[in-house]
């Protein structure tokens, strides 16, 4: 190999590496309108949950108990049981009302996982959770030889959310809707006695015909319904209101080059948050509407979260609380529990 050819070989190699490592960026019009944003008030946590290794992947209300779901509950095994975390609503209220300025240390709730962590091939953790009439539902992500795979399981709540017991006898398949890695159904909704799961990637370039999976309360499958095309990720949603309106987390991490984001229709229609104008990440809440013929984007502007720097906050859980929302991140940048207050009426 000649020196000249060798230099060209190295040059093209460096160009390839440079291009491959470039971060993706949101695709928005140059003349997009700028919107006000909402700051996130952080609720200080202590104990095992405060570490990034807790890797919180979902959050939901079980009565007046906030349940925070680790992706791997077996990491918090005590006395032979896996555990999830819980915080009483009163503790959150006292903290936000400045009646208590001490960090909150969540308690542990036993989770009987029915051996699913071992019986599901390629198990990669629990991804979302919701509660309904003494039942709870979880989605599971797995990486198998054929690619990613998702599953839906259910269980029962014992006592006043004293213990969660999964039923391993019925596991529903959640087929992937793209070939993107590390992506599965990460949102569960229950509305009109139907359990819906939503795939995480619904952008036009990776999932041109997205659907939501439907199941009855016994996990028997119902016909899929169309899902709105939304760029970036849908990582969780709060409980629907009585009219079927749902607030969901719409998040984009600049390293997600595999999502191949297309034109951001939400920003094009409503605008972009002020701190998002020159940012590579997207952190916002969008409103969905559950209809018999599909899940659509409601005609409501998004809520942009005020960015505090270049570090992306991977929001993985959301619930309604008072006149706003509680949000929680996974391990990036660490576990953050935050409160976003909203002025005006929420759908």
C-alpha positions in Angstrom: 0.0 0.0 0.0 1.5 3.4 -1.0 1.9 6.2 1.5 -0.5 8.3 -0.5 -3.2 5.6 -0.7 -2.7 4.9 3.0 -3.2 8.6 3.9 -6.4 8.7 1.8 -7.5 5.5 3.5 -7.0 7.1 6.9 -8.7 10.3 5.8 -11.9 8.6 4.6 -11.9 6.5 7.8 -11.8 9.6 9.9 -14.6 11.2 7.8 -16.7 8.1 8.3 -16.2 8.1 12.0 -16.9 11.8 12.2 -20.1 11.5 10.3 -21.2 8.4 12.2 -20.7 10.1 15.5 -22.5 13.3 14.7 -25.5 13.9 16.9 -29.0 14.1 15.4 -30.8 17.4 15.8 -34.5 18.4 15.9 -35.8 19.4 12.5 -37.7 22.6 12.8 -38.5 25.6 10.5 -36.1 28.5 10.7 -38.9 31.0 11.3 -40.6 29.0 14.1 -42.5 31.0 16.8 -41.0 31.0 20.3 -43.2 29.9 23.3 -42.9 30.4 27.0 -41.7 27.4 29.0 -42.3 25.9 32.4 -39.5 25.4 34.9 -39.2 22.1 36.6 -39.1 22.3 40.4 -36.9 19.5 41.7 -37.9 17.4 44.7 -34.8 16.3 46.5 -34.5 12.5 47.0 -32.3 10.4 49.2 -31.6 6.7 49.5 -31.1 4.1 46.8 -33.5 5.9 44.4 -31.3 9.0 44.3 -28.6 7.0 42.4 -28.6 6.8 38.7 -28.4 3.0 39.0 -32.0 3.0 40.2 -32.9 3.6 36.5 -36.6 4.6 37.0 -38.6 3.6 33.9 -42.2 4.5 34.8 -44.4 6.1 37.4 -48.1 5.9 38.4 -50.5 6.6 41.2 -51.7 3.6 43.3 -54.3 5.4 45.3 -52.5 8.1 47.3 -49.1 6.3 46.8 -46.8 7.4 44.0 -45.2 4.3 42.6 -41.8 4.6 40.9 -40.8 1.6 38.8 -37.1 0.6 38.5 -36.3 -1.0 35.2 -34.8 -3.9 37.2 -36.7 -4.3 40.5 -34.5 -7.3 41.3 -31.7 -4.9 42.0 -33.6 -3.9 45.1 -34.1 -7.4 46.5 -34.7 -7.7 50.2 -35.9 -10.7 52.1 -36.2 -12.6 48.8 -38.5 -10.1 47.2 -37.9 -7.6 44.4 -39.1 -4.0 45.2 -40.4 -0.8 43.6 -40.3 2.6 45.3 -43.2 4.5 46.8 -43.8 8.0 48.1 -47.0 9.1 49.9 -48.8 12.0 48.3 -48.7 13.8 51.6 -44.9 13.8 51.6 -44.8 15.4 48.2 -47.4 18.0 49.3 -45.5 19.0 52.4 -42.3 19.3 50.4 -43.7 21.5 47.7 -45.6 23.6 50.2 -42.3 24.1 52.0 -43.6 22.6 55.1 -40.7 20.1 55.0 -37.4 21.0 53.4 -35.8 17.6 54.0 -35.0 15.2 51.2 -37.6 12.5 50.7 -36.6 8.9 51.1 -39.0 6.6 49.3 -40.1 3.4 50.9 -39.9 0.0 49.3 -43.0 -2.0 48.1 -42.5 -5.7 47.4 -43.0 -6.9 43.8 -43.6 -10.6 43.1 -42.5 -10.7 39.5 -43.7 -14.3 39.0 -40.3 -15.4 37.6 -40.8 -13.3 34.5 -37.3 -11.8 34.7 -36.0 -15.4 34.1 -38.7 -16.8 31.9 -38.8 -14.1 29.2 -35.9 -14.6 26.7 -33.6 -11.6 26.5 -35.4 -9.8 29.4 -34.2 -6.1 29.5 -36.5 -4.8 32.2 -39.9 -3.3 33.0 -40.7 -0.2 31.1 -44.0 1.3 32.2 -46.7 0.8 34.8 -50.3 1.8 35.4 -53.0 1.0 38.0 -56.7 0.4 37.5 -59.4 -1.0 39.9 -57.1 -3.1 42.1 -55.1 -4.3 39.1 -51.8 -3.1 37.7 -50.2 -3.5 34.2 -46.6 -3.5 33.2 -44.8 -3.5 29.9 -41.5 -5.5 29.5 -38.7 -5.0 27.0 -36.6 -7.8 25.6 -33.8 -8.2 23.2 -33.9 -11.4 21.2 -32.2 -12.9 18.2 -34.8 -11.5 15.9 -34.5 -8.0 17.5 -36.5 -6.1 20.1 -39.7 -7.5 21.6 -42.3 -6.1 24.0 -44.7 -7.8 26.4 -47.7 -6.8 28.5 -48.4 -8.4 31.8 -50.8 -7.7 34.7 -51.1 -8.3 38.4 -53.1 -7.5 41.5 -52.6 -5.0 44.2 -52.6 -6.3 47.8 -53.8 -4.1 50.7 -53.3 -0.4 50.5 -50.6 -0.8 47.8 -48.6 -2.9 50.3 -47.6 -5.5 47.8 -47.7 -6.0 44.0 -48.2 -9.5 42.6 -47.8 -10.3 38.9 -49.6 -13.0 37.1 -47.1 -14.9 35.0 -49.7 -17.2 33.4 -50.8 -14.6 30.8 -48.2 -12.6 28.8 -49.3 -10.7 25.8 -47.0 -10.0 22.9 -46.2 -6.4 21.8 -44.7 -6.7 18.3 -42.1 -4.0 17.5 -43.1 -1.5 14.8 -39.6 -0.7 13.6 -36.1 -2.2 13.5 -34.7 0.4 15.9 -32.8 -1.0 18.8 -33.7 -0.4 22.4 -37.3 0.6 21.5 -40.5 -1.0 22.6 -44.0 -0.1 24.0 -43.2 2.2 26.9 -46.6 3.7 27.7 -49.7 2.1 29.1 -53.1 3.7 29.3 -56.4 2.4 30.6 -59.5 4.1 29.2 -63.1 2.8 29.1 -61.8 -0.6 30.3 -59.4 -1.0 27.4 -55.7 -1.3 28.0 -53.7 0.6 25.4 -49.9 0.4 24.8 -48.0 2.9 22.8 -44.7 2.3 20.9 -41.9 4.6 21.8 -40.9 5.6 18.2 -43.7 7.0 16.1 -41.7 9.3 13.8 -42.4 9.3 10.0 -38.9 8.1 9.0 -38.9 5.0 11.3 -42.5 4.1 11.8 -44.6 5.4 8.9 -47.9 3.7 10.1 -47.8 3.7 13.9 -50.5 1.9 15.8 -51.5 1.5 19.5 -52.2 -2.0 20.7 -55.5 -2.6 22.6 -56.4 -5.3 25.1 -59.3 -6.1 27.4 -58.6 -6.3 31.1 -57.8 -10.0 30.9 -55.1 -9.2 28.3 -57.0 -10.7 25.3 -56.0 -8.7 22.2 -58.4 -6.2 20.6 -57.9 -4.6 17.1 -55.0 -2.2 16.8 -55.9 1.5 16.3 -54.0 4.1 14.4 -51.5 6.2 16.5 -50.6 9.8 15.7 -47.3 10.4 13.9 -45.0 12.2 16.4 -41.3 12.8 16.0 -38.8 11.7 18.7 -39.9 9.4 21.6 -43.1 9.0 23.6 -41.7 7.7 26.9 -44.8 7.7 29.2 -48.2 9.3 29.6 -50.3 10.4 32.6 -53.7 8.9 33.3 -56.4 9.9 30.8 -59.2 12.2 31.9 -62.9 11.3 31.5 -62.9 12.6 28.0 -59.9 10.6 26.9 -57.3 13.4 26.8 -53.8 12.3 27.8 -50.6 14.2 28.5 -47.5 12.4 27.3 -43.8 13.0 27.5 -42.2 13.8 24.1 -38.5 13.6 24.4 -35.5 13.7 22.2 -31.9 12.9 23.1 -29.3 14.2 20.6 -27.5 10.9 20.5 -30.6 9.2 19.1 -29.4 9.2 15.5 -31.3 5.9 14.9 -34.6 7.8 15.1 -33.8 9.8 11.9 -36.1 12.7 13.0 -38.2 14.3 10.3 -39.9 17.7 10.3 -41.2 18.5 13.8 -44.9 19.1 13.0 -45.7 20.1 16.5 -43.1 22.9 16.5 -44.1 23.9 13.0 -47.8 24.3 14.2 -47.4 25.8 17.6 -43.8 26.9 18.0 -40.7 26.0 20.0 -39.8 26.7 23.6 -37.4 29.7 24.1 -34.6 27.7 25.5 -35.1 25.0 22.9 -34.3 27.4 20.0 -30.6 26.6 19.9 -30.7 23.3 21.8 -30.2 19.8 20.5 -32.5 18.1 22.9 -36.3 18.3 23.2 -38.2 18.1 26.5 -41.9 18.7 26.2 -45.4 17.4 27.0 -48.0 16.9 24.3 -51.7 16.2 24.5 -53.2 13.0 22.9 -56.8 12.2 22.5 -58.1 8.6 22.7 -60.9 8.1 20.1 -62.6 4.9 19.0 -60.9 5.2 15.6 -57.4 6.1 16.9 -55.2 8.0 19.2 -54.6 11.5 17.7 -52.8 14.7 18.7 -55.2 17.0 20.3 -55.4 20.6 19.1 -53.6 21.9 22.1 -50.1 23.6 22.3 -47.4 21.5 23.9 -45.8 22.4 27.2 -42.1 23.0 26.8 -39.9 22.3 29.9 -37.3 25.0 30.5 -33.9 23.7 29.8 -31.2 24.3 32.3 -28.1 23.6 30.2 -26.8 21.2 27.6 -27.5 18.1 29.7 -30.5 16.2 28.5 -33.0 15.0 31.1 -34.4 11.7 30.0 -38.0 12.0 31.4 -39.4 8.4 31.7 -42.5 8.9 34.0 -45.4 11.3 34.4 -48.5 11.6 36.6 -51.0 14.4 37.2 -50.6 16.2 40.5 -52.6 19.2 41.7 -52.5 21.8 39.0 -49.6 20.3 37.1 -47.5 17.1 36.7 -44.8 15.1 38.5 -42.0 13.9 36.2 -39.2 11.5 36.8 -36.0 10.7 34.8 -34.2 7.4 34.5 -30.4 7.3 34.9 -29.7 10.3 32.6 -28.3 12.4 34.1 -29.4 10.8 37.4 -32.7 10.3 39.2 -34.7 13.6 39.1 -38.2 13.9 40.5 -39.7 17.2 39.5 -42.9 19.2 39.6 -44.2 21.3 36.7 -47.1 23.6 37.6 -49.4 24.8 34.8 -51.4 28.0 34.7 -54.9 27.7 33.2 -57.1 24.7 32.7 -55.6 21.4 31.6 -57.4 19.2 29.1 
